Amino acid sequence: MTTDDDPGVEPPEVLIVLDALDVEAAADFWAEALRYRRVDRLDQYVVLVPARGNAGSVFLVQGVSEAKHTKNRMHLDVHVADPETEAERLVALGASRLGGNSLGDIEWITMADPEGNEFDIGKR
């Protein structure tokens, strides 16, 4: 059963949490990358939210003491009108381009943020 089947059940709110060694640098990168804004800092956490008037999940950058060692088990897919232009913009912000792939008509560019967390850029 989905929440569409039962209008009395509210779906959960989804927050995206990213571990980072350098919380400030990671928050700066992801705020620019997602065109989000910083709204709060509490201990090792920085809270990012969509620009006013835009929908989207809260993005929480969490400071941790250990570096990333293996491939992410979960990653973000960022869909935009022009993936190549977006990849260039994110590289200028400190991301790395890792490659690309496709599945049928779907194509994406695999990237890594400045701390090595993988994400994909696809076409909207």
N, C-alpha and C positions, 0 to 999 in steps of 0.2 A: 504494500500500500504506500502511496506517496502522499505528500501533504495536499496535493491537488484533490485527492480522493476524500480527504477529511479537512474541511476548511477550518475546523477548530484547532488544528495542530499547526503551530508556527514552525517554519524551518529554522535551523540553528543559524546564528551569525558566524561567519567564517572569518577568522583573523589569520593572516599569513605571518609566520614567525621565522626569522632568519638569524642563525647564530653568526657572530662576527667577533674577531679578535679586536679590531679597531672599530668600535661602535660609531664614533663620530664620522669617520671616513666612509663606512658602509652606509650610514644613514644619509650622508650627503650624496653619495652615488645613487642610491635607490630613489631618493626624493627627486633628483633630476631625471633619472631614467624613466620613472613612472609618471613624472610631472605631478607628484604629490607635494604636500606641504608638511612640515614638522609641526606637531601640536603639543608635544610634551616630552619631558625627559625625567625618568624616575630610576634612580640607581643605575643599573646596567642596561636599561631599556630606553629606546627612543621610539616614539609613536609617530607614524606617518599616515596621513589620510589623503583621500582625493582632494583636488582643488574644489573650492566651494562651487556647489551646483552640479558636480559630477558624481556619479555612482561608482562604487568600488569597495573592495574589502580594506579593512585596516591592515597596515603593514607594520609589524613590530620588529625592530632590530634589537637583538638580545646579545649583550656582551658575554663572551665565554673565554675561558683560559686556554682551550686547546684548539689548534688549527685543524682545518678540514683535511682529511687524509685520503678519502676515496670518493668515487662518483656519488652524486646526490641520489637518494632513493626517490625523492620528489623534487620537481623543479617547476619554475614558472614558464608559461608560454605567453609571450607578449605579442598580441596581434595588432598590426598597424597597416595603414594604406600602402606604405612603401618600405618594405623590409630592408632593402639595401641602404637607403638613406638613413634609416633608423640605426642600422648596424654601424655605419660610419659615425653617427652622432654619439653612440654609446662607446665606441672605441676612443673617441676624443675625450670622453669622461673617465676613461681608465679601464674599460672592459677589454677583453681579448676575444678575437674571433677564432673559434675552434674548428669550424667547418660547416657543412650543410648536408642536407639530406632531403629525400622526397618519398612520398607514398602516393602513387597515382598522380593526381593533379595537385596534391598538397605539397608545398615546398617550405622548408624552414632553414634558418641559419642558427647554428649552435654557438653560443657565446659563453663567456665566463665573466663574472663581476671581478673587481680588483682582488678579492680574496679567493678566487677560484671556484665560486659557486656557479654551476652551470644553469643556463636558461636558454630558451629558444625564442627566436623572432619569426613570426609567421605573418601571412597576409590576411587581413581582415576580410 
